[in-house]
Amino acid sequence: MATRPLGAQISHMLKDRGVATIFGIPGVHNQEMYRGIEEAGIMHVLARHEQGAGFMADGYARATGKVGVAYVISGPGLCNIMTPMGQAYSDSVPLLVLSSVLDETAATRGQLHQMKDQEAAAAAVCDWSVTAKTAHAAYHLIDRALGEFRTSRPRPKHIQVPISVLESQAPGAPAAPEWSAGLVEAADPARLEPLRDWLRASNRPLFIFGGGSVRHPHVTLGATTGGDQVARLVQTMGAAVMTTYAGRGRISPDYPLNFGSLLARAESAEILGSADLVIAVGTELSEVDLWRDQLGHRAKLVRIDLDPEVLTDRHQADMAIRAGAYGHLLEVLTPMADEPAKTGWDRAEVAAFSARMRAQITAERPGILPVADALKAALPADTMIFSDMTQFAYAAKEVYPLDRPNHWHHPYGFGTLGYALPAAIGGKVGVGKQPVVAILGDYGFQYTVQELAVAVELGLNLPILIWDNGKLGEIEDSMIRAQIAPNAVVQRNPDFLKLAAAYGAAADEPATLADLAPALARAFARDVPTVIRLRADIALTSS
């Protein structure tokens, strides 16, 4: 183990642990971290802003299932990446942020990039934030973070290293520990038969699948969900299914008893109230999943989750099981594979519910669903989508049929603008030739528009769909509902097509819905990103 400056050793350590890509921005305070990147054989993606670096690492992690790593400087660099850290915390994304920190701040004031308490500031938006004061501590903490990503709910971690420690000579990191292949999936033996008994006694069981239910080696990122065993067992049983937005694709959208990702619709509470057993798997059932206080169930509620906080929340489960969702369900359901199917659910009631909800969405946001339908028809089957906080995504993600999990990524919990473009860049870096699309609003695009330069620099054939209504449409609608005169919701946009050209990207503007598929085909054929401006009235004016 050759002696090198610790900053270089950390890069070698990360490479040894399987990290192939780092997103970040170098500065005087963290330049020692960059000494070893090239030597270690790690790809570094230079973001244009630390917020972009964080979202890129987040997108990379969501797209690949691997850890997203970001390097930032002390002070403003860390502050700039705190929004992505908050987003990763709310959405359970394995994001590792490594930063420098000043050696001493208590007795000295006025230093470059000085903060009162950098460690505590980061701790407010991540799982934990700690300072590694020695090489041994740095190695231990990195391994602790990587191990926890594999064995517990994945949430962002921040490790900061004093500048003098980064500069100091250090031996190489120890050999990587023997980690398990994935999340701890052990089922609770004491709950297996009781849960089977409840399932046998039910005639209208309903499963709710969340984002935690798709994070398993057997739930393949690139395969349709008809192939994994849990999905087959649930469908063979004749159980009904609902999913959160993050759980979409867990069960095939073609399954006749799949109510889809419509939990946030008020009428879904009536469906849940008609079930005689509800099993919520890998989901918080949080505000952004339901947009109401109560789930609506009247029968027994079972919760299966890795997070003990989820198991003791306001929904008051009748049976709370702390376990990996996939492993526990597989062990519960496998012995029941040959039992008679349930007959309590009628596919006609599912179809009628879905039709009513689609009509509601169409009335609330006219002109969006035809565009979503055209987008689905135009995109390759394995396209991965990254969306922003925009009305188009709000409507589309309720009805867009996903036949595979982990293929639509959105800033669900924290709900930050500017997520989609850098996250799609990170996702595209991670999945390579697989098609990736970014969907964002005209306002959110301008939060992180500078990252377009990164996509051009990397030669990414990334279509970037801008839903352009010239305003903060969702906020305007909310103000009107609250009887507030709309204020500060209309902005003057730049010419997005000329802006794309200024960055070296291509640009397109379909005149009708029929022009969307050719525009996307051209975008995928290029070796630069393509900004595609979609007028918000395109469906209403198309012939």
N, C-alpha and C positions, 0 to 999 in steps of 0.2 A: 504494500500500500504506500505509494509515493506520497511524500509530503508536498502539499500545495496550499495556496491561500484557501481559506474555508469557502469563500464564495465559489471558487472553481470546484471544490470537492462536492458542494451541494448539487451542482449541475450533474456531475458524474454519478452521484447517488441517485438522483431522480431518473437518469437514464437507465441505471441498473435496476430500478424498480418499475420500468416499463413506460416511463414518460417519454414521449417522442416529440411533443410540441409544447412550447411555452409562448404565451401571449404577454406582451408588456411594452414598456418604454424605459430605456436606460436613462440614467441621470448621474450626476457626480456622486450622489450619495449611495447609489446601488450598483455602480459600475463593476465592482468586484464580483457581483453575481454573474456578470456577463463574461468574465474571464474564461470560464470553463464551458460555455454553451457549445461553441463550435467544436472544440476539442472532444467534447462528449458525444457529438453527433446528434444534437437536438436541433430541430427546426425552431427558429424564433420568428414570430409574426409581430411586426412592428405596428402597433395601433397608433392612431392619431390622437387619442385621448385615453386616459386610464379607465374611464367609464366604458369605452369601446373595448379595451383589453379584457375587462371583467365580463362583459356580455359575450365576447368571442369565446372565452374560456368556458362560460356557462353553456353556450350553444354547442361547443365541441363535446362537452360532457354529456349533454342530453342526446346528441346524435350518436355517440359511440358507446355510451355506457362506461367510459373511462373517466379518470379524474381530469378536470380542467385545471391548469396551472397558470398563474399570472405572477409576473415580477413587477413591482412598482417601487418608487422611491418613498422616502419618509415624508411626512407632512402632507402637502397637497396631493401627492400621488396616491397616498392611502385614502385621503378624503374623497378623491374622485372615483375610487373603485368601491366605495361603501354602498352606493346604490345597487350595483350588481351583486354585492354580497348580500344585501337585504333581499333581493329578488331570489337569489339562490337559496337563502334560508327558508323563505316561505314556500318554495317549490321543491325542496329536498334535492338539491343538486350538489354533487361532490366537487366543490370548488376550493382549491388550495391557493391562498394568496401569500406570497413571500415578499416581505418588504425589509428595507433597512430602517434603522432608527438611530437617533443621536445617542452618543455614548452617555451623555449626562445633561440633564435639563433642570435639576433642582437649584443648582448654585449659579447657573449661567443663563443669561437672558439675551435675546437678540440674535440667536443663531439662525442660519439658513434652514428653512423648513421646520422650524421649531413648533411643537404642539405641547400643550399642558400635560396631556396624558394620551398618547397615541394608542397604547394598548387598550385602554378603557373605551376609547372612541370606537374602535373596530369591534369590540366585544358587544356593542349595542346591536349589531346587525349580523352576527355570525354565531356559530355554535360555541366556539371559544377562541380567544385571542391571547397569545402568550409571547414572552420574550425569551429567546435562547441566548444565554450569556456565555456559553462555551460551545465548542465544536460538538462535544458529547451531547449536550442538551439539544442542539440543532438536529443532530441525527436521530435522537430518540423521539423528538416531537414530530418530525416528518414521518417517521415510521408509525407513530401513534395515530396521526391523521389518516395515513393511507390504510391502516388497519381498521379504523373506525368506519371509514367509507365502505368497507367491505362487510362489516359485521353488525352495523346498526343503521338507524335512519341517516342517510347521507345529507349532511348539511355543511356549509362552508366553514373553513378553519383559517385563522390568520396566525402566521408565525413571523415575528420580526427579530432581526439580528442586528446588534449594534455595529456601527461602521468599523470600529477598530477590530471587532471579532471577525468580521468578514475578511478583513485585510490580513489577519494573523495566519501564520503557518499552522496546518492541521494535518493529521494523518487521514487516510481515506476512511470512508464510512464502513461500518461492519457489514457483513453479508446480510442480504435481505432475509427477514424472518419467513417462516413457512406459514403463509396465510391460507385460509380456506378459499375455496374457489368462488364463493359468493356470500350472500347474506345468510345468516344463521336461519336455517329453515326447519329446525326441529319442531315437531308437533307436540302438543301437550297431551300425554297419554290419558290423563284424567278427564280430558274434555272430548276425546274422540267418540266414545260410545254415546254419551249424553247428547252430543250434537247430532249424531246419526239418528237417535231416537226422535229428536225434534223434527228432523227432516222426514222421517218415515211417517210421522203423525200429521204432517202438513200436506195440503193438496194445492195450495197456491204459494209456494215459496218464491221469494224474490231476492236475487243477489244484487248488491250495489258494488261495482268494482271501481276503485280509485287508482291513482297513479302508482301507489305502492304495490298494486297487484301485478304490474307489468314488469317490475324490475327483478328478473330472474333469468338465469342462463337458458332455461327451456322456453321462455317467452322471447323468441328470436326477434331482433330488431328488424330484420329484413324479410320476415316470412309472414304469411297470412295466419290469422289466429285459429283457423280451422285445424291446424296441425298439432297444437299442444294438447296434452292430455286433460288438463283441468277444463279447458273450453269444451272439449268433446263430452266430458262427463256431465257438465252443467246442462248442455243442450240435450243430451240423452235423457236426463232426468225429467225434462219438461219444465224446468224452472224459468221464471221470467227474469229479465236482466235490465238494470239501469246502470249507467256509468257516469262518473264525473267527467269533466272535460279532459282531465289528464288521463283518465282510464279508457278513453275511446280507443277502439280497435282491439280491446281485450277479448270481446266476443264479436263474431262476424256481424256486420250490419244486415246481412241477409237472413240471419236467424229470425224466424217469424215472431218470437216472443221477446225480442230485444226492443225495449222502449227507447233506447238511445240515450244521448247525453242531454236530457231535458229535465234534470232534477230541479233546475232553477225556475221552471215554470210552476206557477201556483197549483195548477191542476195535478201535478205529479204527487202532491200530498194525498189526493184522493186515491190514486193508484196504490200508493204505499199503504194507505189505510185499509185497502181491500185485501192485502196479502195476509196470509196466516202465519208467516215466518219471514223475517227480514234479516239477511246476513250481509253486513257491510265489511268489505275486504280492502284493506290498504287505503283507507280514506279518512280524512279528518271530519268530513261532513261539516265543513266550515261555512262561514258566511258566504264566501265566494263560490261555494258549491251549491248552496241552497237559496240564498237571498231571502231567507225567512228564519224565524227562531226555532221552529219545531219541524222535525222530519215529516211527521204526519202519520207514522205507523201506529197501529193499535195492538198488534200482535207482539210476540217476543222479538227482541232485537239482539242479534249476535254481532260482536265486533271482533275482527281479527286484525291485529296490527303490531308492528314492532315497537311503537312508541307508547309507553305506559300513560303518558298524559292524555293521549287520544282515548284510551280505554276508560278513562274516568271523567269524561267531559259531560256536558249538560244533557246529552242524549240518553244517559243512564241505561247502559246495556244490561240486558238480563243475563248474558253470558259474555264475559270479556276474556279474550284469549290473546296473550302476548306470544306471537310466533310469526315466522315468515309466512306471508299469505299463501304463496304457491305450495310450499311443502305441506302446510297443515291441511289445506283443502284437498290436495292430492291424496293424503292419507285418510281423510274423512270419506271422500267420495268413491275411492277405488273399490272398496268392498260392496258398494251399493250399485255398481255398474249394471248388474243383471236384474235389479228390482224393477217392478212395474213403473212406467212413467207417470208423472203427475198429469191430471186431466182438468185441473181447476182453471187454468188460463186458456183464453180463447184468442187465437191469432187475430180475429176480427176486431176485438177491443183494442189490441195493440195498434193495428193499422188505423183505426178510427182516431185514437189518441194522437198518433203521429200526424195525421192529416189536420186535426184541429190545431195542434201546436204550430205547424207550418203556416197555417192561415193566420194565426196570431202574429207570428214573426213577420210575415209579409205585410200585414196591416201596420205594424209598428215601424218597420224600416222598409218602405217600398223600394223596389228596384235592386235589392241586394241579392236575394236568393236566385234569380235567374243568372246573375253573374257567377255566383258560387257553383251553380249547376254546369255552366259553360266551362268554368275552370276545372271542375272534376272531370269533365269529358275530354278536356284538352291535355291534361297532365299525364305523364307516364305513371303507371300503377305504383311504382315504388318511390314517388316523389316525396321528399321531406319538406314540410312547410314550417316556416317560422313567422309568426304574426305579432303585430303590435297592438297597443290599446287603440283600436279604431272600430267604428261602427260596422265596417265590413266583417271584421273578425268576430265581433260580438254575435252577429246574426249567423254567420257561416258555421262557426264551430258548434252550433246547436244542431245543425242538420247535415253537415258535410259527412258523407259516409266513409269512414276509415275502415279498411279491411285488415289493418295491421297496427300494432301498438307503436308508440314512440315515434309517430310520423307527423304529428302536428304539435309544435311547441309554442307556448304562449306565456307571457308574464302574468300568471294567474293570481297569485296571492298578493304580492307587493304592488303589482299593477303599475309598473313604470313605463313612461313613454320612452321611445328611442331604443327599445330592445331589439326589434326584429332584424334590422340591417346588420349590426355587428354579430348578433347571435347566429344569423344565417351564414355569415362569413366563417365563423368558427365551426359551425356544423358542416359546411362544405369542405373546409380543410380536413375535417375528421373523416368524412365518408368518401372523399375522392370523386370518382366518376358518377356516383349515384346522384340523380337530379335533386336540386334544392331550390326552393323558391322563398322569397321574402315578401310578406304582405304588410303594408303599413299605410297609415293615413298621411295626408299632406302636412299636417302639423307635426306629428311624431317623427316623420322622416328628417325634419330639420333639427331634431335633437342630436342626432349622431350622423348627419350627412357626411361629415368629414371622413368617416370610415369607408366611404365609397372609393377613396383613393387606395385603400388596402386591397379591396377586391380587384381593382384595376392592376395594381402592382403584382398581385398573385396570379393574374390571368384567369380568374374564376368565371365560368359561364353561368352566372347567377342572374336569373330574372328577378327584378325588384318591382313589384306591383304597387303603385301609389294610388290609393283611393282618394281622389281629389274632389272635395266638396267646398273648398275654400273657407272652411270654418271648423271650429270645434263643435261638430254636429251633436255629439252626445251631451255635451255640457249645455248647449243651447236648448235641446229638448228637455233636459232636467230643469233648467231655469223656468221654462214655460210651464212645466207641470207644477212647479212650486210657486207659480204666479209671481215670478221675478222677471222684470223686463230684461231680456237678454243683453248682456254687457260683456265686452271684451272677448267675444267668441268668433269674430270675423277677422281674418288676417289677409294681408296682401302677399300672395305667394310669388316666388320667383318663377321664371320659365324653367320648369323641371327638365325639359328636353335639352335646352341650352346648358343648363347646369351640369347635366350628365356629360355633355360633350366637353365641357371645360375640364372635367376630371379625366377624360379619356375613355369614358364609357359610351356604349351605344344607347340609343333611345328609340322609343316607338310609342305610338298613340293609336290604338285601334279605334276606328270610327264606329263600328258596330260590334255586337257580340260575336258575329261570325268571323270577325277579324282577329279575335283573341287567340284562337288556336294557332293560326299562322305566325302571329307575333311571338308566341311562346316557342314555337318550333325554331324560329330564327334566333331567338335568344339562346336556346340550348346549343345551337350550332356554332355560336361565336366563341372566341377565346378571351372575351372581356365581359363584364357584367352589362346588363341591359336594363335601363330604367323604362318601365312601361306605365305610362300615365293612363289611368282609367277615370273618365269623367263619372261622377256619381249618378248621372242620368243616362248612362250608356244603355241600360236595359230598357229605359222608358222611351228612348228615341230610336232604338234599333228597329229596322224594318223587319 
